[in-house]
């Protein structure tokens, strides 16, 4: 395969899928609610073969993360079991889900007391986006994964009753997480490192600018 | 732990707690707790919903830029920023007010002004210019519900988006503040680049001097 130097990449995780060896989240017995689940190798939903990591010649820039949204409403609203397409329980419609980025062993999102938190709420960064659920958050500045680092995206949900289940297994599209990142490979990863040293934001436009400036200097 | 110098951060508060009016961590057993009407509630340590371990403050090597605040629109919710003891949003007669209405800055965006979900609200408000929390300052985000929820407990929420500048980037943020330049990741990067350029020029000049040339 040819190494294409800059590539826009995405990863979508769905808790109902089982490809890659993961299990679908069940309505009871698994106790995954309140736990942090790696969307890559957490054992639930679609998984990949090994943890996400960059090689010595790769540089990853994470540009967006989002997860299934939650709506807030009146507690014990039995008259309205569905709210905007989400299952309602305990005043919440949806799973009360969050997603966190971890680089090596460091969590990216912190509370103001400097203690790592659950990450971005799906209510602030919903996936999918809709008229009912629009983003309040954009990941700026981007998150850089340097060569040789291991990275992960961790999904957490607290309201298991806010999902729909069929035969005790979560339905598709009830709990999904989405990651958008750019992979810089080979020479472009070297340029990305150079831009990082220079304090310049790493994006395809700036990588191209650096290449042009090298060509101009020759 | 690796210190990442500029980080986009969020804090979401809801009136959901386990075993009392507030709890430190979110839990699967959280239930809505009643929020009093017309009382400012600190979303960090106010004693309702999810709280953190201590008041939000910046250390000597941190600089916080608050870029967005929002609240659930129903119950006439509003959200105010307090830095040390000073409220950010004031009435034209310089008296206190409750802050930005959730109707103007709704959370979630696209959420409804009624608990029945009868409409989709868009934001009318942008927090621009941003709010700066300087090193060593304490800050609070205060939520006020201005109408009663008529006996049924509603889940209310508040959202804060901020950027945390840490270590060298906090020093640069202070420098930008002195220079009167807006503090954002782009400008911090610009300042770093200008420092590097200055260093490179100084190194070139030193080399020329050493070689006996003129500067």
HADDOCK unambig.tbl for C-alpha pairs under 7 A between the chains (distance, minus, plus):
assign (segid A and resid 33 and name CA) (segid B and resid 28 and name CA) 6.60 0.50 0.50
assign (segid A and resid 34 and name CA) (segid B and resid 27 and name CA) 6.32 0.50 0.50
assign (segid A and resid 34 and name CA) (segid B and resid 28 and name CA) 5.87 0.50 0.50
assign (segid A and resid 72 and name CA) (segid B and resid 155 and name CA) 5.41 0.50 0.50
assign (segid A and resid 72 and name CA) (segid B and resid 156 and name CA) 6.61 0.50 0.50
assign (segid A and resid 73 and name CA) (segid B and resid 115 and name CA) 5.42 0.50 0.50
assign (segid A and resid 73 and name CA) (segid B and resid 154 and name CA) 5.61 0.50 0.50
assign (segid A and resid 73 and name CA) (segid B and resid 155 and name CA) 5.43 0.50 0.50
assign (segid A and resid 74 and name CA) (segid B and resid 115 and name CA) 6.51 0.50 0.50
assign (segid A and resid 74 and name CA) (segid B and resid 152 and name CA) 6.77 0.50 0.50
assign (segid A and resid 74 and name CA) (segid B and resid 153 and name CA) 5.95 0.50 0.50
assign (segid A and resid 74 and name CA) (segid B and resid 154 and name CA) 4.11 0.50 0.50
assign (segid A and resid 74 and name CA) (segid B and resid 155 and name CA) 6.11 0.50 0.50
assign (segid A and resid 75 and name CA) (segid B and resid 32 and name CA) 6.84 0.50 0.50
assign (segid A and resid 75 and name CA) (segid B and resid 153 and name CA) 5.68 0.50 0.50
assign (segid A and resid 75 and name CA) (segid B and resid 154 and name CA) 5.67 0.50 0.50
assign (segid A and resid 75 and name CA) (segid B and resid 155 and name CA) 6.85 0.50 0.50
assign (segid A and resid 90 and name CA) (segid B and resid 31 and name CA) 6.37 0.50 0.50
assign (segid A and resid 91 and name CA) (segid B and resid 154 and name CA) 6.63 0.50 0.50
assign (segid A and resid 91 and name CA) (segid B and resid 155 and name CA) 5.82 0.50 0.50
assign (segid A and resid 106 and name CA) (segid B and resid 1 and name CA) 6.39 0.50 0.50
assign (segid A and resid 106 and name CA) (segid B and resid 2 and name CA) 6.90 0.50 0.50
assign (segid A and resid 109 and name CA) (segid B and resid 9 and name CA) 5.73 0.50 0.50
assign (segid A and resid 110 and name CA) (segid B and resid 9 and name CA) 6.75 0.50 0.50
assign (segid A and resid 111 and name CA) (segid B and resid 11 and name CA) 6.56 0.50 0.50
assign (segid A and resid 112 and name CA) (segid B and resid 56 and name CA) 5.14 0.50 0.50
assign (segid A and resid 113 and name CA) (segid B and resid 52 and name CA) 6.65 0.50 0.50
assign (segid A and resid 113 and name CA) (segid B and resid 53 and name CA) 6.56 0.50 0.50
assign (segid A and resid 113 and name CA) (segid B and resid 54 and name CA) 6.20 0.50 0.50
assign (segid A and resid 113 and name CA) (segid B and resid 56 and name CA) 5.96 0.50 0.50
assign (segid A and resid 120 and name CA) (segid B and resid 10 and name CA) 6.63 0.50 0.50
assign (segid A and resid 123 and name CA) (segid B and resid 108 and name CA) 5.74 0.50 0.50
assign (segid A and resid 124 and name CA) (segid B and resid 108 and name CA) 6.41 0.50 0.50
assign (segid A and resid 131 and name CA) (segid B and resid 110 and name CA) 5.91 0.50 0.50
assign (segid A and resid 132 and name CA) (segid B and resid 110 and name CA) 4.62 0.50 0.50
assign (segid A and resid 132 and name CA) (segid B and resid 111 and name CA) 6.15 0.50 0.50
assign (segid A and resid 132 and name CA) (segid B and resid 120 and name CA) 6.25 0.50 0.50
assign (segid A and resid 133 and name CA) (segid B and resid 108 and name CA) 6.68 0.50 0.50
assign (segid A and resid 133 and name CA) (segid B and resid 109 and name CA) 6.15 0.50 0.50
assign (segid A and resid 133 and name CA) (segid B and resid 110 and name CA) 5.33 0.50 0.50
assign (segid A and resid 133 and name CA) (segid B and resid 111 and name CA) 6.99 0.50 0.50
assign (segid A and resid 134 and name CA) (segid B and resid 109 and name CA) 5.11 0.50 0.50
assign (segid A and resid 134 and name CA) (segid B and resid 110 and name CA) 5.77 0.50 0.50
assign (segid A and resid 135 and name CA) (segid B and resid 109 and name CA) 6.54 0.50 0.50
assign (segid A and resid 136 and name CA) (segid B and resid 109 and name CA) 6.44 0.50 0.50
assign (segid A and resid 139 and name CA) (segid B and resid 8 and name CA) 6.49 0.50 0.50
assign (segid A and resid 140 and name CA) (segid B and resid 8 and name CA) 6.06 0.50 0.50
assign (segid A and resid 141 and name CA) (segid B and resid 7 and name CA) 6.72 0.50 0.50
assign (segid A and resid 141 and name CA) (segid B and resid 8 and name CA) 6.33 0.50 0.50
assign (segid A and resid 141 and name CA) (segid B and resid 185 and name CA) 6.48 0.50 0.50
assign (segid A and resid 158 and name CA) (segid B and resid 27 and name CA) 6.27 0.50 0.50
assign (segid A and resid 158 and name CA) (segid B and resid 28 and name CA) 4.58 0.50 0.50
assign (segid A and resid 159 and name CA) (segid B and resid 28 and name CA) 6.07 0.50 0.50
assign (segid A and resid 198 and name CA) (segid B and resid 193 and name CA) 5.94 0.50 0.50
assign (segid A and resid 199 and name CA) (segid B and resid 189 and name CA) 5.08 0.50 0.50
assign (segid A and resid 199 and name CA) (segid B and resid 192 and name CA) 5.77 0.50 0.50
assign (segid A and resid 199 and name CA) (segid B and resid 193 and name CA) 5.75 0.50 0.50
assign (segid A and resid 200 and name CA) (segid B and resid 189 and name CA) 5.95 0.50 0.50
